[in-house]
Amino acid sequence: MSVSASRALRRTVVLCRRHPVAVLAIALGLAAISVGLTLTRLTFETSELHLLPPGQGYVTRYREYSKAFGELDELVIVTQGRTWQESRAFAARLAGALHAGPIAFNHLAYRVAPEDFAGRALLYLPTPALTQLREDVYEHQDFIESFAAEPGLVTLLDGVNRRLAGAFVTHFLDLGLDDGAGAADVRFLTTLLTQMRDAITRPGVSATPWGSMLPLADGEEDTGYFLSDDKRLLYLLADPVGGSGGFTNDGAALDEIRLQITRLRAEFPGVEAGVTGGPALATDGMRAAFADSRLATGLAFALTLGLLLLAFRRLRDPVVMLAVLALSLTWSLGLVTLTVGHLTVFSVMFISIVIGLGIDYGIYVLFRFDEERRRGAGAGEALERTAARSGPGILLGALTGTATFYVLLVTDFHGVQELGFIAGTALLAAFVAMLTVFPALLALLHGGRDGAPGSAPKAVSAAAVTVPFVERLTRHPVAVLALAGALTAFALWSARTLEFDYDLLDLQARGTESVVWERRITQAHGRSSYAALSTATSLAELERKRAAFERLPSVAGVESALMFIPDDQAAKAKIVRDVAAVIAPLRVGSTPALDVGRVGSALQVLRRRLDVAADMAGPEGAGELGTLRGRLADLLRAVEEAGQVRAKAGWARYQADLGRDFADKLRFLRRNLDPRLVTFADIPATIRRKFISDGGQFLLQVQPKVDVWSREGAIRFVTDLRSVDADVTGTPVITFESIRRMDDAWRRGGALAVLVVGVISGLMLRRLRETALALVPLVLGTLWAIGLLPLFGLKLNVANVWGVPLIIGASAEYGLNVITRALEARAHGGPRFARSTILAVVFNGLTTISGFGTLMLAHHRGMWSLGLLLTLGSVTSLVASIMVLPVLMRLLDPAPEAGGRV
């Protein structure tokens, strides 16, 4: 063991105990500065970009795309009503409330409206549908023109009768009745007769038959809405001003959206709604982790204090020790604020981790201090001897513990690097405080009274300086080692079944709103709310990539600026001009007064013609004609039962509805008869900025058809995409690569932690056998903990894998302190397994377990799983340190302890 380290620690403690007031003043001054910095400058970083490995192409490209196209991951508000129309009404009200609220949005939309494209909506119809529209207009031109001139019910019925008369001449209603325009005529007439009857028997019905004749005159009802494939979910996309990634900004937007959803629930009891998307998942995760961290920190302090009271059977010194730890944590927060400037979902948990580990150094100090005081040493001498004899062991534990945190700095991930730096620095701060401030306070509290120089130590009984339990265990090495061997064999067998959970949603708290709705999107689409990203520098490349991506089996669709540019525009424009020649000159005349008698006469004519048509059609055509005749009979019966007055009132309302709906459809067609071709410049600016950069670069958003949260789905999706574009990026790609790299990095990190701890231990101990023995708890504790994970149903994940290096650091500290005290006994006399050292190891283990165990109260499943892994590791390492290590030490060195002072 380094003599220079012993001397340096002794001199430090001497200086601190001689000037305790100055030491305390400096410590409190640093704490005050740190608190001020923390309150004014420390922030919380939720952006997943910050956690990613720097320098990787897919990360660099993602950052570049974010600058070129704005926020790539938006808040996704999902609505699910009993019908999609109900969801549409809810979304409209919600969008209006959000626009009127305190949060400004760059983008807030649940549809792309046809009116956004300046009257050229017909160009967005498929060519076959547009061709059918032209045929419908040509086929019914006379009928449409006559009704436009005099939009009344009699005009409509007279037109129907003329159509039937013409059908007789051309045998239009022969056996081919179900084909072509004949089917449309039948649907139109069936609808008309049904609605005329309903107008009498069910006042208030406003449906008309024009949709049967001109089904595309007002477009598809759901055209332009952001709907799931099964139309169960309607999406409203929101991008708050300021850009996502800011914890405060995203949190405020989320709160406002959820507030407005809550307010609308009374008005829309049948609609469910929630918020998901990248910013919502990140913010919800950060909030849960932060709340859990505060709970864990408070509980860790309380449990640690309880254990300290149990260990030392007094209040003052344990409370002082805990206060010193809290003081060191404030220093750490100040350093974090100055160096890193923020906490993440990873690093926010460092306080509860450091409480369990940082208190260890104070426990070692106080146990050894008490031992020296029982032997008759004054406070000053006891502190100096503690620093000189136990200090190197404490220093070695601090170095190995800090090193295992700093090992995380060699990983590729900012989030993990920051956790390693922050926790390692906090652990060093705790060590410094326990070897400076704590001795100074002990000197003040215990009056600084020294024993007489060179005074003989008091005699102490063997029972007072040894641990009978450990002594008995060392007498039964075969049983202990057999049990350890069996547990090791089981751990090796069990570790083979350990799985890695790649689903990041499993890390969130159960019931988290953003996770629930993300799962619903996955179930409805078989996909995620996240999209992969690719770019093109020319229109030809954009079209080529879109076609190639759409052919992939794992792709649900591709969103790009091409969505807003109709295909075959020249051919479609020609069709639109053909329709315009008929529709443009039409003007709707005044609705005539309803003449019930003329309506009745027209119906009688219709009945006779349907009878003739039925005779001409024969048995083969009797089906639909029979339905028509039945509808007409129902209508005439309703007129007879209701009477002329009631019939006139109902038909007058219906006639007004007929004219109004016809005029609306005519207006829609006339508004969209502009044959000018649509260009990228015609796309609304709020949409264009998401797909076309200022430099002319085009963005493609590739939607997955598979569940990218599963490893199999992610591999399939990313592999398919890279077959088209090797430079594809986006959240699914980044997540896939990050988890894959993490899975490899934690294994290398664990191995590196063992190597670093071994090197530090070897340099400090300078004895090969003792170094190997000191590492026994590290190896066994880590292996046992990993082997026990499957018994608890726990899988490794991106949050808890970093607990493996931490277990290595904690377990190394236990073994090193046992070994260093045994070496001291060999050099200066006394028991090999001194009571103060063993009890210090036990209570350090218990405080570490309590600190880590508080994480198991977390709602955040990632934090909970880390707490369980660290707790298991601390328990197994402690068992190996106080049961297996002493047995091995006595087997390898059976010589009795040298006599002399204790």
GIRAGI-V601431 format. One record per helix or strand. SS is the DSSP state (helix for helix, strand for strand). FROM is the first residue (numbers start at 1). LEN is the number of residues. If there is no record, write none. Layout:
BEGIN
((SS & FROM & LEN) (SS & FROM & LEN))
END
This chain:
BEGIN
((helix & 3 & 16) (helix & 20 & 22) (strand & 43 & 3) (helix & 48 & 4) (strand & 53 & 1) (helix & 57 & 13) (strand & 75 & 6) (helix & 84 & 16) (strand & 105 & 5) (strand & 111 & 1) (helix & 114 & 4) (helix & 121 & 4) (helix & 127 & 13) (helix & 141 & 9) (helix & 153 & 18) (helix & 180 & 22) (helix & 210 & 4) (strand & 225 & 1) (strand & 227 & 1) (strand & 234 & 7) (strand & 246 & 1) (helix & 247 & 18) (strand & 272 & 5) (helix & 278 & 35) (helix & 316 & 24) (strand & 342 & 2) (helix & 347 & 28) (helix & 379 & 32) (strand & 413 & 1) (helix & 414 & 21) (helix & 437 & 9) (helix & 462 & 4) (strand & 466 & 1) (helix & 468 & 7) (helix & 477 & 19) (strand & 500 & 1) (helix & 504 & 4) (helix & 513 & 13) (strand & 531 & 6) (helix & 539 & 12) (strand & 555 & 5) (helix & 561 & 4) (helix & 569 & 15) (helix & 596 & 22) (helix & 619 & 24) (helix & 644 & 28) (helix & 680 & 3) (helix & 685 & 7) (strand & 692 & 1) (strand & 698 & 7) (helix & 711 & 14) (strand & 729 & 2) (helix & 731 & 35) (helix & 768 & 7) (helix & 776 & 17) (strand & 796 & 1) (helix & 803 & 26) (strand & 834 & 1) (helix & 835 & 23) (helix & 861 & 32))
END
